[in-house]
Amino acid sequence: MPRKKAKLIVPAHQVAEASRIVAEQHQLIAKLKAFKRPTLDAERALKAYLSSLKHPEDHERKIRMEDKPKKRETKKLQSN
């Protein structure tokens, strides 16, 4: 299995951590609803978490796209 490039490790970790927080917030909201408790604050926090997740996801996606060889480069490598 190819090893992840160093510049992808940090963004991947940030996305994983933010995704974990979002999942926990979803669970909290479900638990609050099950106990018929107010969820407005938890839903607002979730909205903020989702918004903050977008930046590391976009950054990771950008790095992955930069790492992919362009089609023309791939063809040149294959023809050599």
Secondary structure, 3 states (H helix, E strand, C coil): CCCCCHHHHHHHHHHHHHHHHHHHHHHHHHHHHHCCCCCHHHHHHHHHHHHHHHHHHHHHHHHHHHHCCCHHHHHHHHHC
